[in-house]
Amino acid sequence: MNLSRCLNIEDLRHVARRRLPKPIFDFLEGGAEDESTVRRNLQSFDNYPLLTNTLVDIGAIDMQTQLLGQTIEWPVIIAPTGASELFDPSGEMAVARAAGDCGTLYSLSTMSNQSLEEVAAVNDAPKIFQLYVFRDRGLVEALVDRCRRAGYRALCLTVDTPLSGNRERDRANGLSIPPKLTLKSLLHFATTPRWSVNAAFRCRYELANFRDVASRLTDSNLTALEYVNNQFDRTVTWDDAAWLAQQWAGPFAVKGIMSATDARRAVDIGATAIWLSNHGGRQLDGMASTMECLAAVREAVGDDIEIIIDGGIRRGTHVLKALALGASACAIGRPYLYGLAAAGHAGVTHALKILRSELERDMALTGCATLADIGPQTLAATRAPAS
């Protein structure tokens, strides 16, 4: 794979589409129902045109920042995504290495195919662990304790998945995890032999953070995945989030916030960071984009609380616009997964280098030598038009 031909994230997306079976690419790409939230995330950046500040000394561009108690070289981090081995056998290990190589922070999903201890051992680069409040609070406490012992420096609680969204692409494709060979999927898998061989011989598709649970299951008909799915709790409230923040007692982000009211409540229960996210459009269709909510959330929590934003980020200019509206950092999911599907570790590294070089260039062209130079004055408009 000649990655030099991939000049942007969209080019990596095209390669990923060619290399993955249709059901797997649709799992990566798709959203809930009509996928209007996915499109809105992508399109909303166009509502914020940039302005330039000329005749500024841009001989050195400094993008270094602090996030969740850790220093990173530039303000784009890796969002947590589960089942990374679906896209390449190297999975989370490759992504964690690439994040470290590119000077940024890696967020490991609870639903990872490689354990939090295995990923922690990859390098000493900044890492955080994402989790849920499960029905079995003892299971949550055990994960928190393992994070401490493995050296994770921050925790992220995802709050927008009391149940799974209506992802119709996956239902139409009959997708299961791990993927099963059926008459319906046979043709798709046959057209991607490289992926199919890796899937058959190199991928584990296990929930690695629950290996000990799987070994203790008394119901032989219950898989580890089914057990974990049964752990998702629709009764979780702010009291439970406060309990988890107290259990961790360190840098703590709440992911899935979309309103100023929820942002203030997250701060009240002990969050040090707000993670503005609509789950990439994969949960509730018809939602506002994260960019459309950013200014109000920043106003609600003030300047001392960190705000991470994800959703539709494909260009350095998107990062720049988010920072101008008050974000502390941006998180990417699909862009790095395109790279992972295209070329494993090298593909993820390439995706990150593309965005980093774009952001550096965009800062220079707008006359912003440091992140502190980016602000409302960098935009011609600070709020999206009514839709």
C-alpha positions in Angstrom: 0.0 0.0 0.0 1.5 3.3 -1.1 0.2 5.6 1.6 1.9 8.6 -0.1 -1.0 8.6 -2.6 -3.5 9.2 0.3 -3.4 13.0 0.5 -6.3 13.3 3.0 -8.6 11.4 5.2 -11.1 10.9 2.4 -8.4 9.1 0.4 -7.9 6.7 3.3 -11.6 6.2 3.5 -11.7 5.0 -0.1 -8.9 2.5 0.5 -10.6 1.2 3.6 -13.8 0.8 1.6 -12.0 -1.4 -1.0 -10.2 -3.5 1.6 -13.1 -4.2 4.0 -16.2 -6.5 3.3 -19.3 -4.4 2.9 -20.8 -5.4 6.2 -17.6 -4.4 8.1 -17.2 -1.1 6.2 -20.9 -0.3 6.9 -20.3 -1.1 10.6 -17.5 1.5 10.6 -19.3 4.1 8.4 -22.9 3.8 9.4 -25.1 5.6 11.8 -28.6 5.3 13.3 -31.7 5.2 11.1 -31.5 7.8 8.2 -28.0 8.9 9.3 -28.9 12.5 9.3 -26.9 13.1 12.4 -23.8 11.6 10.7 -24.3 14.0 7.8 -25.0 17.0 10.1 -21.7 16.4 12.0 -19.8 16.5 8.7 -21.6 19.5 7.2 -21.8 21.8 10.2 -18.2 22.9 10.0 -19.1 24.8 6.8 -21.3 27.1 8.8 -18.2 28.7 10.5 -16.0 30.4 7.9 -12.5 31.3 8.9 -10.8 34.7 9.1 -7.1 35.4 8.7 -4.9 37.6 10.9 -2.0 38.7 8.6 1.5 40.0 9.1 2.0 37.8 12.2 5.3 36.0 13.0 4.5 32.4 12.3 8.1 31.2 12.1 7.3 28.6 14.8 3.9 27.0 15.4 3.4 25.6 18.9 0.5 23.2 19.2 1.4 21.6 22.6 -1.3 21.5 25.2 -2.4 19.9 28.5 -5.4 17.6 28.5 -6.7 15.4 31.4 -3.5 16.0 33.3 -1.3 14.9 30.5 0.9 16.8 28.0 0.3 16.2 24.3 2.0 17.6 21.3 -1.1 18.7 19.4 -4.9 19.0 20.3 -6.2 15.9 18.4 -6.7 12.7 20.4 -7.8 9.1 19.6 -11.4 8.4 20.6 -12.4 5.0 22.1 -13.8 2.5 19.5 -14.5 -1.1 20.2 -13.6 -4.2 18.2 -10.7 -2.7 16.4 -9.6 -6.1 15.1 -12.5 -6.0 12.8 -10.5 -3.6 10.7 -7.0 -5.0 11.1 -5.6 -7.9 13.1 -3.1 -5.5 14.8 -6.1 -3.8 16.5 -5.7 -1.5 19.5 -2.0 -2.2 19.8 -1.3 -0.6 16.4 -3.5 2.4 17.3 -1.8 2.9 20.7 1.6 2.8 19.1 0.6 5.3 16.4 -0.8 7.7 19.0 2.5 7.5 20.9 4.5 8.0 17.8 2.5 11.1 16.8 2.6 12.7 20.3 -1.1 12.4 21.3 -3.4 10.6 23.7 -5.0 7.2 23.1 -8.4 6.3 24.6 -9.0 2.6 25.0 -12.5 1.3 24.9 -14.0 -1.1 27.4 -15.0 -3.2 24.4 -11.5 -3.6 23.1 -10.1 -6.8 21.6 -6.9 -6.4 23.5 -6.8 -5.9 27.3 -6.1 -2.6 29.1 -2.9 -4.2 30.5 -1.7 -5.3 27.1 -2.3 -1.8 25.6 -0.7 0.0 28.6 2.5 -2.0 28.0 2.8 -0.8 24.4 4.5 2.5 25.4 4.5 5.2 28.0 2.5 7.6 25.9 -0.6 9.3 27.5 -3.6 7.0 27.7 -7.1 7.1 29.2 -9.6 4.3 29.7 -13.3 4.6 28.6 -15.9 2.6 30.5 -19.6 2.4 31.5 -21.5 2.1 34.8 -22.5 -1.5 34.6 -25.3 -3.2 36.6 -22.6 -5.1 38.5 -20.8 -2.2 40.3 -18.2 -4.7 41.4 -17.2 -5.2 37.8 -16.8 -1.4 37.4 -14.7 -1.2 40.6 -12.4 -4.0 39.3 -11.9 -2.2 36.0 -11.1 1.0 37.8 -8.5 -0.8 40.0 -6.9 -2.4 37.0 -6.6 1.0 35.3 -4.8 2.4 38.3 -2.4 -0.5 38.4 -1.8 -0.4 34.7 -0.9 3.3 34.7 -3.9 4.9 33.0 -3.9 8.5 34.1 -7.5 9.5 33.3 -10.9 7.9 33.0 -13.8 8.6 30.6 -17.4 7.6 31.3 -19.6 7.2 28.3 -23.2 8.1 29.1 -25.1 8.1 25.8 -25.5 4.3 25.4 -28.2 3.0 27.8 -29.2 0.9 24.8 -27.9 0.6 21.3 -29.1 2.9 18.5 -31.1 1.6 15.6 -28.2 1.0 13.2 -30.1 -0.3 10.2 -27.1 -1.0 8.0 -25.9 -3.6 10.5 -29.4 -5.1 10.7 -29.7 -5.2 6.9 -26.3 -6.9 6.6 -27.0 -9.4 9.4 -23.8 -8.3 11.0 -22.8 -10.1 14.2 -19.6 -9.8 16.3 -17.6 -11.9 15.8 -18.7 -12.0 12.1 -20.3 -15.2 11.1 -20.1 -16.8 7.6 -23.6 -17.0 6.2 -24.9 -17.3 2.6 -25.7 -13.6 2.8 -22.2 -12.5 3.8 -20.3 -15.1 1.8 -20.1 -13.0 -1.4 -18.9 -9.9 0.5 -16.2 -11.8 2.3 -15.1 -13.6 -0.9 -14.4 -10.3 -2.6 -12.0 -9.3 0.2 -9.7 -12.3 0.5 -7.0 -10.5 2.5 -9.5 -9.5 5.2 -11.1 -12.9 5.2 -7.8 -14.8 5.7 -6.9 -12.4 8.5 -10.3 -12.8 10.1 -10.0 -16.6 9.9 -6.5 -17.1 11.2 -5.3 -13.9 13.0 -8.2 -12.2 14.8 -9.5 -13.2 18.2 -12.6 -11.0 18.4 -12.7 -11.4 22.1 -13.7 -8.9 24.7 -10.2 -9.0 26.3 -11.1 -6.9 29.3 -13.6 -9.6 30.4 -11.5 -12.7 30.0 -11.8 -13.5 33.7 -15.5 -13.1 33.5 -15.8 -15.5 30.6 -13.9 -18.1 32.4 -16.3 -17.9 35.4 -19.6 -18.0 33.4 -21.8 -20.8 34.8 -24.3 -20.6 31.9 -22.6 -22.5 29.1 -25.0 -20.9 26.6 -24.0 -17.4 27.5 -21.1 -15.8 25.7 -18.9 -13.1 27.2 -20.3 -10.6 24.7 -23.9 -11.5 25.7 -22.9 -11.2 29.4 -21.4 -7.7 28.9 -24.4 -6.6 26.8 -26.7 -7.6 29.7 -24.6 -5.4 32.0 -25.7 -2.2 30.3 -28.0 -0.4 32.8 -30.9 1.8 31.7 -31.3 3.0 35.3 -27.9 4.8 35.6 -28.3 8.4 36.9 -26.1 11.3 37.8 -25.7 9.8 41.3 -23.9 6.8 39.6 -21.7 9.1 37.6 -20.8 10.9 40.9 -20.0 7.6 42.5 -17.6 6.7 39.7 -15.9 10.1 39.8 -15.3 9.5 43.5 -14.0 6.0 42.9 -11.5 7.3 40.4 -10.5 10.6 42.2 -8.5 11.8 39.2 -8.9 13.5 35.8 -12.4 12.4 34.7 -14.3 13.1 31.5 -18.0 12.5 30.8 -18.6 11.5 27.2 -21.9 11.9 25.5 -22.8 15.4 26.7 -24.8 17.5 24.2 -26.5 20.2 26.3 -25.4 23.1 28.5 -27.6 21.7 31.3 -25.9 18.3 31.3 -22.5 19.9 31.0 -23.1 21.9 34.2 -24.3 18.8 36.0 -21.2 16.8 34.9 -19.0 19.5 36.4 -21.1 19.4 39.6 -20.5 15.7 40.1 -16.8 16.0 39.6 -16.0 15.9 35.9 -12.8 17.7 35.0 -13.6 17.5 31.3 -16.8 17.5 29.2 -16.6 15.2 26.1 -19.1 16.7 23.6 -20.3 13.8 21.5 -23.4 12.4 19.8 -21.6 9.1 19.3 -20.7 9.9 15.7 -24.4 9.8 14.8 -24.7 6.1 15.8 -27.2 6.4 18.6 -30.0 8.9 18.1 -30.8 10.2 14.6 -31.9 13.8 14.1 -29.6 15.2 16.8 -27.8 18.5 16.6 -24.2 18.4 15.6 -21.6 18.7 18.3 -20.3 21.9 16.7 -23.7 23.5 17.0 -23.7 22.8 20.7 -20.1 23.7 21.5 -20.4 27.5 22.1 -23.3 27.0 24.5 -21.5 24.3 26.5 -18.4 26.4 26.8 -20.4 29.4 28.0 -22.1 27.1 30.5 -19.0 25.6 32.1 -16.6 28.6 31.9 -13.0 28.6 30.9 -11.5 26.3 33.5 -13.2 23.0 32.4 -11.7 21.1 29.5 -14.0 20.4 26.5 -13.2 17.6 24.1 -15.4 17.4 20.9 -15.8 14.7 18.4 -18.1 14.1 15.4 -17.3 14.8 11.7 -13.7 15.9 12.0 -11.9 15.2 8.8 -9.7 18.2 8.2 -7.3 20.5 10.1 -9.6 23.4 9.5 -12.3 21.4 11.4 -10.0 21.2 14.4 -9.2 24.9 14.1 -12.8 25.9 14.0 -13.6 23.7 17.0 -10.8 25.3 19.0 -12.0 28.8 18.0 -15.4 28.0 19.4 -14.0 26.9 22.7 -12.9 23.3 22.4 -9.7 22.2 24.3 -9.1 19.3 22.0 -10.8 17.3 19.3 -11.2 13.5 19.2 -11.3 11.3 16.0 -12.8 7.9 15.5 -13.6 7.0 11.9 -10.6 8.8 10.5 -8.0 6.7 12.3 -10.1 3.5 11.7 -9.9 4.3 7.9 -6.1 4.3 8.3 -6.2 1.1 10.4 -8.2 -0.7 7.7 -6.0 0.7 5.0 -2.6 -0.2 6.4 -2.6 -1.1 10.1 -0.2 0.9 12.2 1.3 2.7 9.2 -2.2 3.7 8.1 -3.2 5.1 11.5 0.1 7.0 11.7 -0.5 8.4 8.2 -4.0 9.6 9.2 -2.7 11.4 12.3 0.2 13.0 10.3 -2.3 14.2 7.7 -4.4 16.0 10.3 -1.4 17.3 12.2 0.2 18.8 9.1 -3.1 20.3 8.0 -3.7 21.9 11.4 -0.1 23.3 11.5 -0.6 24.8 8.1 -4.0 26.2 8.9 -2.8 27.8 12.0 0.0 29.5 10.1 -2.4 30.7 7.3 -4.8 32.2 9.9 -1.9 33.9 11.8 -2.1 31.7 14.9 1.3 30.8 16.2 0.0 29.2 19.3 -3.3 27.6 20.4 -3.9 30.6 22.7 -4.1 32.7 19.5 -7.1 30.8 18.3 -10.5 32.2 19.4 -13.8 33.7 18.2 -11.8 36.3 16.2 -10.6 33.4 14.0 -14.2 32.9 12.7 -16.4 35.1 10.6 -19.4 33.7 12.4 -19.6 32.0 15.8 -23.0 30.3 15.6 -24.6 28.1 13.0 -27.6 29.6 11.1 -31.0 28.2 12.1 -31.8 25.1 10.2 
